[in-house]
Every structure is written in C-alpha cells, then in structure tokens.
Amino acid sequence: MEITTRRATEADLPAIHQLVYELAVYEKEPDAVVTTPAEYLEDFRNGLFEGHVAEAEGQIVGMILYYMTYSTWRGKMLYLEDFVVKEAFRRHGIGKRLFEIFIDEGRRRGCRQLKWQVLDWNQPALDFYAKYNALIEKGWWNGKIILVP
C-alpha cells in the first residue's frame, strides 16, 4: 500500500472533521464534538491550527492537528490536539510517520516541548508513545470550563 503524507489544506477539512468524530466515538464521547466543518474552515484560515494528513488508496486515512502555544516553564511548545489513523489502516506505519512529522515540526519551530493528552485506558496509544520515550504525566489533572454560546 502506498502512503503519502502532506500538509493539510482547506480541502482536507471535511475529512479531518470526520476523523475527529471517529476518534470521539473511539473515546466514548461522540456527543462532545460540536464543531462543524465550517468552523474548521474559519479557524484554519485564521491560523488557529495546522495539520498534516496521510493518504492511502485515494482517501485521507490519518491526520495530526496541532498549534503553537507557550509554556512559562519551558518556552515555545507545539501542542498536538488530535492524532488519528482510521482503524482499517493501522499497523502500516502511518501513525509513526505522522507523529514523526509532528516531532520534526516542533524541532523546526525551535520548540522546547511537545505536548498532548492521552486517555489512561488507551493502552495502544500509551504503548505507541512509550516507543518515543514520552513522559506521560500522571500527577497533573486537566481543568476546563465549557462555554456554551
């Protein structure tokens, strides 16, 4: 199977949105996705996020979505918001290629840290990140406030 990766474009946003929804289903939170492809387009055009996609067999089968942020302790940081490969296309090295693009992007931008979240029950993801010697913090809890318009 031939796999290509490239920087995401506006035309990819509907497929990216669908992959995000598939990830939410896997994470048992499909109702939490309230964004629309139109919002993705507006936010992408405003530079709020960037990404890369993986293509195989004429379709987008994986993606990473990330944005710059800042750590007051470490400085420039690249945050991986979402990272997903369609289930039927896993175990072909697509995730590895996409994650290494994320790492390279952080290096290219001079970041001192890359950061993301992973669910504590997602053992396949935890095993994947362990291959990169990633630090999975267990002492920090996430805080958030959901603002409903």
N, C-alpha and C positions, 0 to 999 in steps of 0.2 A: 504494500500500500504506500503510495506516495503522499507525504505530508509536507505541506508548506506552511510557514508562519510569516506573518507580516503585521505591520502597524494597522490598527483598526481605523476604519473610515466611517463617515456618516452612513454610508450604505449598509454597514455591518450592524448598526444599532438594533434593528428589529431582531436579528439572530442573537445578539448579545443579550437582549432583554429576555428572550425565550430561554437561553441558557441560565440566566439568573433565576428565572422561575423554576426551572428544573432543579437547580441547586436548593431553592427554598423548599421544594417538595421533598427532596432527599433529607433536608434538615428538619423536616416535620413542621414547617411554618409557611405553607403556601399562601395563607391569607395575609401574611405580613408584607407581601410585595404589593405596594400601592402605586409605584411609579408606572409611567406609561412610556411607550417608545417616543412619544412627542416630547416628554420631559427629558428623556435621554438626549434627544437631538439638541434641545435648547442648552442643556448643561454641557454637552460635549462641545458645542460651538462656543460656549463661554469659557472653555478651558478648565472646567471643574474636574474632569477626569480624562484619562487616556487609556489606551489598551493595545493589546495585540491579539490576533486571532490565529487559530490553526485551522487549516482546511484539508479535507481529505474527501475523495470521491465527489468533488464538486459542491461540497457543503461545509459550512463552518461547524467544526466539531469540538472546539475548545476555545477558551479565552482567558485572558487576565485583564483586570481592570484595576488601575492604580492612580494615585495622585500624590503630589508633594505635600508634605506637612513639616512640622518643626518640633523637635524635642529640646526643651530648655536644658536638658542634661547632656545631650549629645550633638545637637545641631540639626543640619538638614537630614530629613528622613523621607523615605518613599514608603507609602502605605498601600498594601495590597488589599483592595476592597473585596474583590471576588476573583476566584480562580476555579474553573470547572472544565472538565472534559466529559463529553457525553459518554454514558456508561458503555455503550457498544464499541467505543473507540479507545477505551482504557487499555493499558498494558502494551501500548505500541510506542512508548517513549514521548508521547505528546505532552503530558504533564511535565516531564523533565525539560523538554525544550522550552515550554512556556515559562516555567519557573526560572530557568537559567536566563531567559530574556529579561525577566524582572530583576534578577540579581545584577546582570550586566547594565541595565538601565540605571539602577541605583549607583553603581560604580561610575558610570559615565557622567552622572549629575553631581558627583562628589559627595554623596550621602555617607553619613557615618553609621546609619542604621536603616534596616529594612524591618517592617513590622506588619503583622497580620493577626487575625484571630482564627482559632480552630476549636471546634467543639470537643469537649473532653471525651465523648463517646465515639468520636470518628477515628477509630484505630488505623484504618488505611491511610488517612491523612497524617496522623501522628507518625506512623512508620515512614512515610514519604519524607517528612521534614527532618526526621532523625538522620536520614542519609546525608543531609547537608549540615549536620551538627547544629541544627537550630536550637535555640533556647526557648523552651515552652514554659512561660511564667505561670506558676500556679498560685502565687501569693497575691496577685492583683485581681481585683474584681472589676467588672465593667460597670460603668454607670451611664445611664442615658435618660433623657426625657423625650417623650414622643409629643411633638407639637402637631395638633390636628387643626387644619385651616377651617 
